[in-house]
Amino acid sequence: MKKIVLAYSGGLDTSIILKWLQENYNAEVIAYTSDIGQVMNKQKIIKNAKNLGVKKIIIEDLKNTFVKDYVFPMIRAHAVYEGVYLLGTSIARPLIAKRQIAIAKKFKAFAVSHGSTGKGNDQVRFELGYAFFGGKKIKVIAPWRKWKLQSRTDLINYAKKNSIPIPKDKKGAPPFSVDDNIFHTSTEGKVLENPKNSAPEFIFQRTVSPEKAPNKKTKVKISFKNGDPVSVNGKKLKPEKLLEKLNLLAGKNAVGRVDLVENRFIGIKSRGVYETPGGTVLYIAHRAIESVTLDKDTVHNKERIMPEYAELVYNGYWFSKKRIKLQKIIDKKRGQVSGDVVLSLYKGNVTILSRRTKNKAYSMKKVSFEENKSFNKSKVEKFIKYHSKQLYKS
């Protein structure tokens, strides 16, 4: 019998897709779930899939791989899309797509499928990953672009018809569109679709409001080695545990909330509310340690290429030659980026308290107001005259 590997979350959309694939392709569906730190009930996923007639259910723990090989390189790049988005959903899709194709090859499936809507970015991200690893040998089935179901209401009616459980949000209504992983949580849809509406407090899942955050600052020390964080408050942790720790510390201090309207790759504007608590702290801490370990040209060159890098990640080009080329430029001097950063977390704010490194890029002698022998001030006059002439050049 033909086989299809479905990226399966166990939620409403992918459960409906699973049933729809069975009805329309006369194929065995393999339910594949990547555990990248999302809130998930493995027993419920297995139960839902079995109730829909699935025999092969694969749940793969990829949390450490995700943080080490995907999140950390992106943090080293200081990648931020359109000034605010730390790319939490964008960075997850390439790994899922890569593993999904590997599973398809292992079980000789003729196709892979995903639950991304026809208006979103994720369909592109998944399918660029499929193309990179599967080429033309493995068919891609995108139900949202093929079926006659046109809305969330259509999906709910289909679910009722096929006895598929319909989840409820905290208010007892059909849920928002939520994506989460160990790095972030995004919430979209319903009342959020109108930018004039404020985000209701109950949608936030991993951060408290500033009003409910502690009235006392939380200090946290992050140690870096070769450009990556290796410990929190002096305790060495593997990547996934380190990010989990920072998520807890930052989340309870209201750090990491973003409400944005972004420009999707396919040309639609969308509004979403994102929570990236630990990632926000890592981003600020990494910039801080680089400020005292890297030279000016390296820092500024990274700043110049960052927008292009961020857009490549956002658009699903993680495996592209261009992104990999930029990563090599970003990582060229990562061996110099080691030391400690101490930060204060307080009611949604992150403040740098201390930077410590054995690196000699920062010179106390050169910068000090008390010492004037180690810096040649006579060269400054020539420097200014040279740049004065540049004012008249186009």
Backbone hydrogen bonds, N-H to C=O, Kabsch-Sander energy under -0.5 kcal/mol:
donor,donor_aa,acceptor,acceptor_aa,energy
4,I,28,E,-2.5
5,V,111,A,-2.4
6,L,4,I,-0.7
6,L,30,I,-2.6
7,A,113,S,-2.4
8,Y,6,L,-1.1
8,Y,32,Y,-2.8
15,S,11,G,-1.7
16,I,12,L,-2.4
17,I,13,D,-2.4
18,L,14,T,-2.2
19,K,15,S,-1.9
20,W,16,I,-2.6
21,L,17,I,-2.8
22,Q,18,L,-1.8
23,E,19,K,-2.0
24,N,20,W,-2.1
25,Y,21,L,-2.1
26,N,22,Q,-0.9
28,E,2,K,-3.3
30,I,4,I,-3.3
30,I,28,E,-0.6
31,A,29,V,-0.6
31,A,56,K,-2.0
32,Y,6,L,-2.9
32,Y,30,I,-0.7
33,T,58,I,-3.2
35,D,33,T,-0.6
35,D,60,E,-3.5
36,I,34,S,-1.1
40,M,38,Q,-0.6
42,K,40,M,-0.6
45,I,41,N,-2.4
46,I,42,K,-2.5
47,K,43,Q,-2.7
48,N,44,K,-3.0
49,A,45,I,-2.2
50,K,46,I,-2.6
51,N,47,K,-2.4
52,L,48,N,-0.9
52,L,49,A,-0.6
53,G,50,K,-1.9
54,V,49,A,-2.4
57,I,55,K,-0.6
58,I,31,A,-3.1
59,I,57,I,-0.5
60,E,33,T,-2.7
60,E,58,I,-0.5
62,L,35,D,-2.5
62,L,60,E,-0.8
63,K,35,D,-0.6
66,F,62,L,-3.0
67,V,63,K,-2.3
68,K,64,N,-2.7
69,D,65,T,-2.6
70,Y,66,F,-1.2
71,V,66,F,-2.3
72,F,67,V,-2.8
74,M,70,Y,-1.3
75,I,71,V,-2.3
76,R,72,F,-2.4
77,A,73,P,-1.0
78,H,75,I,-1.4
79,A,74,M,-1.8
81,Y,85,Y,-3.1
83,G,80,V,-0.6
84,V,81,Y,-1.5
85,Y,81,Y,-2.2
86,L,84,V,-0.5
91,I,87,L,-2.1
92,A,89,T,-1.1
93,R,89,T,-1.2
95,L,91,I,-0.5
96,I,92,A,-1.6
97,A,93,R,-2.7
98,K,94,P,-2.3
99,R,95,L,-2.4
100,Q,96,I,-2.5
101,I,97,A,-2.1
102,A,98,K,-1.7
103,I,99,R,-2.4
104,A,100,Q,-2.3
105,K,101,I,-2.4
106,K,102,A,-2.1
107,F,103,I,-2.1
108,K,105,K,-0.8
109,A,104,A,-2.8
110,F,3,K,-1.7
111,A,3,K,-1.2
112,V,139,K,-2.4
113,S,5,V,-2.3
114,H,141,I,-1.0
120,G,117,T,-0.9
124,V,121,N,-1.0
125,R,121,N,-1.9
126,F,122,D,-3.1
127,E,123,Q,-1.9
128,L,124,V,-2.3
129,G,125,R,-1.5
130,Y,126,F,-2.5
131,A,127,E,-2.2
132,F,128,L,-2.0
133,F,129,G,-2.0
134,G,130,Y,-3.3
135,G,130,Y,-0.6
135,G,131,A,-1.2
137,K,134,G,-1.4
138,I,134,G,-0.7
139,K,110,F,-2.7
139,K,137,K,-0.5
141,I,112,V,-2.7
141,I,139,K,-0.5
142,A,140,V,-0.6
145,R,142,A,-2.0
146,K,143,P,-1.9
147,W,143,P,-3.1
155,L,151,S,-1.8
156,I,152,R,-2.3
157,N,153,T,-2.3
158,Y,154,D,-2.2
159,A,155,L,-2.7
160,K,156,I,-2.4
161,K,157,N,-2.1
162,N,158,Y,-1.6
163,S,160,K,-1.1
164,I,159,A,-3.0
169,D,173,A,-3.6
172,G,169,D,-2.0
177,S,188,E,-2.6
178,V,176,F,-0.8
179,D,186,S,-2.0
181,N,184,H,-2.7
182,I,36,I,-2.8
185,T,275,E,-1.9
186,S,179,D,-3.3
187,T,273,V,-2.1
188,E,177,S,-2.5
189,G,271,R,-0.5
192,L,189,G,-2.0
193,E,190,K,-1.8
194,N,191,V,-0.9
197,N,194,N,-2.1
203,I,200,P,-1.7
204,F,201,E,-1.4
208,V,251,G,-2.3
212,K,209,S,-1.0
213,A,209,S,-0.9
213,A,210,P,-0.6
218,T,345,L,-2.4
219,K,217,K,-0.5
220,V,343,L,-2.3
222,I,220,V,-0.5
222,I,341,V,-2.8
223,S,231,S,-2.1
224,F,339,G,-3.5
225,K,228,D,-2.7
227,G,337,V,-3.0
228,D,225,K,-1.7
230,V,223,S,-3.2
231,S,223,S,-1.2
232,V,235,K,-2.0
233,N,221,K,-3.5
235,K,232,V,-1.7
236,K,234,G,-0.6
237,L,230,V,-2.0
241,K,238,K,-0.7
242,L,238,K,-2.4
243,L,239,P,-2.2
244,E,240,E,-2.1
245,K,241,K,-2.3
246,L,242,L,-2.1
247,N,243,L,-2.4
248,L,244,E,-1.8
249,L,245,K,-2.2
250,A,246,L,-2.8
251,G,247,N,-2.5
252,K,248,L,-1.9
253,N,250,A,-0.9
254,A,251,G,-1.5
255,V,250,A,-2.5
258,V,274,Y,-2.5
260,L,258,V,-0.5
260,L,272,G,-2.4
262,E,260,L,-0.5
262,E,270,S,-2.7
264,R,262,E,-0.8
264,R,268,I,-2.8
267,G,264,R,-1.6
270,S,262,E,-2.2
272,G,260,L,-2.5
273,V,187,T,-2.3
274,Y,258,V,-3.1
274,Y,272,G,-0.5
275,E,185,T,-2.7
276,T,256,G,-2.5
280,T,276,T,-2.1
281,V,277,P,-1.5
282,L,278,G,-2.4
283,Y,279,G,-2.5
284,I,280,T,-2.0
285,A,281,V,-2.7
286,H,282,L,-2.8
287,R,283,Y,-1.9
288,A,284,I,-1.8
289,I,285,A,-2.3
290,E,286,H,-2.1
291,S,287,R,-1.5
292,V,288,A,-0.6
292,V,289,I,-0.7
293,T,290,E,-1.0
294,L,290,E,-2.3
299,V,295,D,-2.3
300,H,296,K,-2.8
301,N,297,D,-2.2
302,K,298,T,-2.0
303,E,299,V,-1.9
304,R,300,H,-1.8
305,I,301,N,-1.8
306,M,302,K,-1.5
309,Y,305,I,-2.4
310,A,306,M,-3.2
311,E,307,P,-2.0
312,L,308,E,-2.1
313,V,309,Y,-2.1
314,Y,310,A,-2.6
315,N,311,E,-2.4
316,G,312,L,-0.5
316,G,313,V,-1.1
317,Y,312,L,-3.2
320,S,317,Y,-1.5
324,I,320,S,-2.0
325,K,321,K,-2.3
326,L,322,K,-2.2
327,Q,323,R,-2.3
328,K,324,I,-1.7
329,I,325,K,-1.5
330,I,326,L,-2.5
331,D,327,Q,-2.5
332,K,329,I,-0.9
334,R,331,D,-1.5
336,Q,333,K,-1.8
337,V,334,R,-1.7
338,S,336,Q,-1.5
339,G,224,F,-2.0
340,D,356,R,-2.8
341,V,222,I,-2.3
342,V,354,S,-2.4
343,L,220,V,-2.9
344,S,351,T,-2.9
345,L,218,T,-2.7
346,Y,344,S,-0.5
346,Y,349,N,-2.4
348,G,253,N,-3.2
349,N,346,Y,-1.8
351,T,344,S,-2.5
353,L,342,V,-3.1
354,S,342,V,-1.8
356,R,340,D,-2.8
362,Y,292,V,-0.7
363,S,361,A,-0.6
364,M,362,Y,-0.6
367,V,363,S,-1.6
368,S,364,M,-1.7
371,E,368,S,-0.6
377,K,375,F,-1.1
379,K,376,N,-0.8
380,V,377,K,-1.0
381,E,377,K,-0.7
382,K,378,S,-0.7
383,F,379,K,-2.1
384,I,380,V,-2.6
385,K,381,E,-2.2
386,Y,382,K,-2.3
387,H,383,F,-1.9
388,S,384,I,-1.9
389,K,385,K,-1.3
390,Q,386,Y,-0.9
391,L,387,H,-0.6
391,L,388,S,-0.7
392,Y,389,K,-1.2
393,K,390,Q,-1.5
